[in-house]
Amino acid sequence: MSPDVISAADPYPRHRLRVLDSEMAYVDTGSGDPVVFLHGNPTSSYLWRNVIPHVAGVARCLAPDLIGMGESGKAAGGSYRFRDHARYLDAWFEALGLIRDLTLVVHDWGSALGFDWAERHRVSVRGLVYMEAIVQPVTWAQWPERARAVFQALRSPAGEEMVLQKNVFVERILPASVLRGLTEAEMTVYRRPYQEPGESRRPTLTWPREIPIDGEPADVVATVARYARWLSESHVPKLFVNADPGVILTGAQREFCRTWPSQDEITVEGSHFIQEDSPAAIGRAIAAFLSRIRK
């Protein structure tokens, strides 16, 4: 199969690791300098299946499923706030001994988790690759207009029925945010963790309620503002994968991150889940970036 074909098949077995009071599933391709791929809502490490093959020849590629998502276990307490995910992810990094020469490849909520981890472990990070990322707190006026009403509803009491019963994030928002659409085989994988109505879907509802909008939630706003300050000053090498047309990293958000130092930029075709539209271009750009920062 051509490496540029977008395939539903996932060639990577999942490893499993006991993490705190649950377990996390993850891809691990073997040896080399580690590159950690972090997904967001409502996806999983499956999102990276067509990106990793372009990078696996030059690095050790690791891609966890966040707690409560993908093939990972559920959080024992049933809470999936940003701080809960960060706690499990910290423990996963620590258990695998991922403490030096790390490159993080981040998207959506994986970007907030990755940027936060990087800011707290500055000497461990060799490079950052980000796309459709959360780069600073926003206002509702800055949130994409076509998504504003839906996300306001998700943050209201109506969100419970929308997600816990109707699975809106998986059934509507995900496929609508891929230019080519998703095949039934791909949707089957993305649906798998959330087949049962109710609390199994809680992670996909909590995430939109964590977006730092108009000062809420205050703790997430503070975290994102802190790493935004660091990124705007840090000379850690960065690769910004700009999406055309993109969704959340456009306008003022994009202009802000373009001011960050020590940064390269490429543009690929895609809406929000750009790994489903341009995986080969993303993978090749990551491999080239790794080659540059190792010199």
N, C-alpha and C positions, 0 to 999 in steps of 0.2 A: 504494500500500500504506500502511495506517495506520502511523504511527511507533511505535505500541505493539505491533505484530505482531512476534513473535520469529521471525526469518527465518534460514534456513540460508545464504542468499545473502550474500556478502561484497562490498560495492560498491567496495572500495578497492584500487587496484593497489598492488603492492609496489615500492618503490624498493630499489636495492641499492647498498651502499657497501663498499669494501675496508676492512677493519678488521684491523689487525695482520697475522696470517698467514692470514686467512680473509675471509669477507664476511658482512655482516649485512643481512637484509631488513627493511623497515620501511614502515609507513604514514606518509604526510605529506600533510595536507590543504591545505597552502598557507601563507597569511599570517596574521599576528596574534600575540598573545602565546602562547608555546608551552605546551602541556599535554602531558606525556609519560605514556603509559599503559604500565605494566610488568606483564607476566603472570608466572605461576609455573609449577609442574610439574603435569601434563605438557602444558600448553596452549601457546598462541602468541598473536600479535596478533589472530588470528581470534576470540578470546574477547571482544574489545571491539567487534565489528562492529555490534552493535545498541545500543551505548552511545554511540559516537562521533557518530552523526548528530544527537544532541541537544546536542552540544557544538561541533560543527564550524562552526556559524553564528556563534559568539562567540569562537573561538580557533583557533589552529593546532594541530591534533591530530597527535601523532606516537606511533607504537606499534611498537617494535622486536620482532623475534623474537630471543630470547636465543640465544647461540651454541649450535649443535648442535640447535636446536629450530625448529619451524615451517619457514619457507623459508630460514633462515640456513644458512651453511656449517658444517662441522664444525671443531672446534678441532684444529689441526695436531698437537698433542701427545696428543690423545685424553683429556685430563683436563677434568672438568667440576665441579670443586669450586667452592664459593662464591667463592673468591679468583680463580679463572679467569674466571668470569662477570663479576665486578666489573672485572677488567682489560679485557675486551672492551667492556663497557658504558661504562667511562670513556673508552675510545678513540672509541666511537661518539658520545658527547656532545661530545667535543672536536672531532671531525671535522666535525660539523654546527654548531659554534659556539654550542652551547646553554649560555650562560654567565650569563644574567640573566633575571629576571622569570619564572622557571619555576614551574609547578605540576605536581606529580607525583601521578599517580593509580595506586595500587599495590595488589597483591593477592598473597597466598601468598608465594612466594619473591621475586616482584617487590617486595614490601614491604620485605624485608630489604635487597635491593639498593638500592631507592630511599631508604630511611631512611639507610642507610650513605652513599650518595652525598650526600644532603642534609646530613648531619652534617659531611661533609668539604668541602662547598661552601655554607656557610651563607648567604653574601651573595647567592647565585644563586637562592635559593628564595623564591618569593612565597607558596606555599600547598602543603598536603599533603592528599590525599584517600586514605583507606585503608579496606580491607575484608578480613575473614578474613585478618588479617595476623599476622606474627611480631613480637610487641611486647616480649618479654623472654625470656631463657632459661627453660626449664621442667624439671620432673621427670617421670618416667614416671607418677607418681600424678596429675599434672595433665593428661597427654595424654588425649584422648577415649577412654573405656573401650572403646567398640566398635571402635576402630581400633588399640588398643594391640598386640594380638597380631600383626596384619598388619605394623605398622611395626617391631616388634621382629624379625620374620622378615626384613623387607627389609634390616635392618642386620646380619644374620647371613650366613653363607656361603650359606644357602638363597636369598638375594635374587637371586643370579645367574640361577638357573633361573626364578624367579618373574617376573623382568623381562626379561632378555636372551632367554629362550626363550618365555615365556608372555605377555609384554607386559601384566602384571597392572595396572600403573598406568593404562594407557590403556583396557584392556578391562573392568576391574572397578571400580577406585577412582573414575575420572572419571565414568562414567554413574551410579554409585551415589550420587554427591555432587551431583546435580542433581534437584530435586524432581519436575520434569515428565518426567524422562528426556531422552534425546537421540535425535534422528532418525537414520536410517541415513546421510542426507546429511551431517549434522553429524559423526557418527562417522568418516565417510570422510575428512574434512578432518583431524580430530585424529589419525587413524591414519597419515596420509601420511608424516610424517617417520620413522616407526618400523616400516615394513612389513617390512624385512629383519631377521630375528633376529640377535642379536649386538650388536656395538659401536654400531650406530646408535641403540640404545635406552639406551646408557650414561647419557646425561643424566638420564633418568627414574629410574634406580637410584641415581645419586650423590646426587641431591637429598634423598631421605629419610635418607640417611646423614649429611647435613650439619645436620639439625635439632639445635639446641642443647639436648640432653636430658641431665640428670644430669652436666653438666660436660664432655660430649663432643659434637663435636670442640672442643678447647680454643680454637683460634683463632677459630672461629665464635662460641663462647660469649662470648669477649672482645669481638668486634665488636658482637654484639647487645646485650650489657650496656652498651657505650659509647653506642650510639645511643639505648638506652632511657633512660639518664640524661639525655641531651640533650633528648629529646622530653618528658620529665617536667618540664623547666625552660623550654624554648624557647617564646617567644610567637609563633612563626610560625603563621599561621592554619591551622587543621586542620578537616577534616570526617571524622568517623567514621561510616562506613556500616555500621551494625549489622545482622547477619543473624538472622532468625527462622526456624528455630531455630538456625542456625549450626552450626559444628563446632569450629574451633580457637580462635576469639576469643569465648569464653564464660567463665562462672565468674570465677575469680580474674584471668585474663588481661584479661577485659573490664573488671572493676572497676579494674584498674591503669591501663588506657589512658583510662578515664573521668576520671582525676585530672589528665590533661594540660591545661595552660592554653590559652586562646584557641581553644577547640574547640566546634564545633557537632556535633550527632548526629541522624541519621535512622535509621529502621528499615525494612528491606525484607524481603520474603519470600525465603528461600533457605537452602540448606544450606551448601556450601562454594563452589561455582562459581556465585555468585549472579548473575553477569552473564548466565547462561543461564536464570535464572528471573525476574529483575526488571530487565532492561536499561533500560527506559524510565524507571523511577523513579530508577535510579542516574544516568542521563544528565541528567535534569532537575535532580536535586539538585546535580550538578557545575556545571551552567550557572548555577544560582542562587547557588552558593558563589562562583563566579568573579565574578559581578556584585557580590556583597557586598565581596569583598576588593579590588576595584578602586576602590571609592569613596574 
